C-alpha cells in the first residue's frame, strides 16, 4: 500500500510542476483547421459505419457473399448430378 501512496505523491508533484498553459485549447487558426478536419473524418466514418451496418447491400450480384453462395450452390448441384 505504501507503493501506491508513493506513486500518488509523485504524480501530484508532477502535475503541480506542469506549466499553466499545459493542455491549453487551440493556439491558432491552424489548430482549428486540424480539429475541424479531424471532426469531419470522425463524422463521415461514423455515418458510413451506421449506413453499412443497417443496409449492407448483400443482395447485389457483385457482393462477395452472394458470389460465394452461388458458387457453393453450383458445386452442390454438380456433385448431385453424378
BATI-453964 format. One record per residue (C-alpha): residue number from 0; residue in three letters; y, z, x negated. Coordinates in steps of 0.05 Angstrom, whole numbers, plus 32768, in hexadecimal, padded with zeros to 4 digits. Layout:
BEGIN
+-----+-----+------+------+------+
|   k |   r |   py |   pz |   px |
+-----+-----+------+------+------+
| NUM | ALA |    Y |    Z |    X |
...
+-----+-----+------+------+------+
END
This chain:
BEGIN
+-----+-----+------+------+------+
|   k |   r |   py |   pz |   px |
+-----+-----+------+------+------+
|   0 | UNK | 8000 | 8000 | 8000 |
|   1 | UNK | 802E | 800D | 7FC5 |
|   2 | UNK | 8027 | 7FC4 | 7FB1 |
|   3 | UNK | 8042 | 7FAF | 7FF5 |
|   4 | UNK | 807D | 7FDE | 7FEE |
|   5 | UNK | 808C | 7FC4 | 7FA8 |
|   6 | UNK | 8088 | 7F7C | 7FC0 |
|   7 | UNK | 80B6 | 7F88 | 7FFB |
|   8 | UNK | 80E9 | 7FAB | 7FCE |
|   9 | UNK | 80E6 | 7F70 | 7F9E |
|  10 | UNK | 80F2 | 7F40 | 7FD7 |
|  11 | UNK | 812C | 7F68 | 7FF2 |
|  12 | UNK | 814D | 7F67 | 7FAD |
|  13 | UNK | 8143 | 7F1C | 7FA8 |
|  14 | UNK | 8163 | 7F0F | 7FEB |
|  15 | UNK | 819E | 7F3D | 7FDB |
|  16 | UNK | 81AA | 7F17 | 7F9B |
|  17 | UNK | 81AB | 7ED2 | 7FBB |
|  18 | UNK | 81EF | 7EB0 | 7FC0 |
|  19 | UNK | 8214 | 7EB6 | 8002 |
|  20 | UNK | 8212 | 7E6B | 800F |
|  21 | UNK | 81C7 | 7E68 | 8006 |
|  22 | UNK | 81A8 | 7E3F | 803F |
|  23 | UNK | 81EC | 7E2C | 805A |
|  24 | UNK | 81F4 | 7DF4 | 808D |
|  25 | UNK | 8201 | 7DAB | 807E |
|  26 | UNK | 8231 | 7DA3 | 8044 |
|  27 | UNK | 824C | 7D5E | 8054 |
|  28 | UNK | 8245 | 7D1D | 807A |
|  29 | UNK | 8208 | 7D08 | 8051 |
|  30 | UNK | 81E3 | 7D46 | 8066 |
|  31 | UNK | 81F2 | 7D37 | 80AF |
|  32 | UNK | 81D8 | 7CF0 | 80A7 |
|  33 | UNK | 8197 | 7D0A | 8088 |
|  34 | UNK | 818F | 7D3D | 80C0 |
|  35 | UNK | 819C | 7D09 | 80F6 |
|  36 | UNK | 816B | 7CD8 | 80D7 |
|  37 | UNK | 8136 | 7D0F | 80D2 |
|  38 | UNK | 8141 | 7D23 | 811B |
|  39 | UNK | 813B | 7CDA | 812F |
|  40 | UNK | 80F8 | 7CD3 | 810A |
|  41 | UNK | 80DD | 7D12 | 812B |
|  42 | UNK | 80F2 | 7CFC | 8171 |
|  43 | UNK | 80D5 | 7CB6 | 8169 |
|  44 | UNK | 8094 | 7CD2 | 814D |
|  45 | UNK | 808F | 7D05 | 8186 |
|  46 | UNK | 809C | 7CCE | 81B9 |
|  47 | UNK | 8067 | 7CA0 | 819D |
|  48 | UNK | 8034 | 7CD9 | 8197 |
|  49 | UNK | 803D | 7CEC | 81E0 |
|  50 | UNK | 803E | 7CA3 | 81F7 |
|  51 | UNK | 7FFD | 7C90 | 81D5 |
|  52 | UNK | 7FDC | 7CD2 | 81E9 |
|  53 | UNK | 7FEB | 7CC4 | 8232 |
|  54 | UNK | 7FE1 | 7C78 | 8230 |
|  55 | UNK | 7FB2 | 7C67 | 81F7 |
|  56 | UNK | 7FAA | 7C1D | 820B |
|  57 | UNK | 7F5F | 7C1F | 8202 |
|  58 | UNK | 7F54 | 7BEB | 8238 |
|  59 | UNK | 7F6F | 7BB1 | 820F |
|  60 | UNK | 7F3B | 7B80 | 81F3 |
|  61 | UNK | 7F58 | 7B88 | 81AD |
|  62 | UNK | 7F4F | 7BD4 | 81AB |
|  63 | UNK | 7F1C | 7BE9 | 8176 |
|  64 | UNK | 7EF7 | 7C17 | 81A6 |
|  65 | UNK | 7EEE | 7BDE | 81D8 |
|  66 | UNK | 7ED6 | 7BAE | 81A1 |
|  67 | UNK | 7EA3 | 7BE0 | 8187 |
|  68 | UNK | 7E89 | 7BF0 | 81CC |
|  69 | UNK | 7E83 | 7BA6 | 81DC |
|  70 | UNK | 7E5D | 7B9A | 819B |
|  71 | UNK | 7E2D | 7BD3 | 81AC |
|  72 | UNK | 7E20 | 7BB8 | 81F2 |
|  73 | UNK | 7E13 | 7B72 | 81D5 |
|  74 | UNK | 7DE3 | 7B8F | 81A2 |
|  75 | UNK | 7DBF | 7BB7 | 81D7 |
|  76 | UNK | 7DB6 | 7B79 | 8203 |
|  77 | UNK | 7D9D | 7B52 | 81C7 |
|  78 | UNK | 7D69 | 7B88 | 81B7 |
|  79 | UNK | 7D4F | 7B8A | 81FF |
|  80 | UNK | 7D45 | 7B3E | 8202 |
|  81 | UNK | 7D0F | 7B3E | 81CC |
+-----+-----+------+------+------+
END
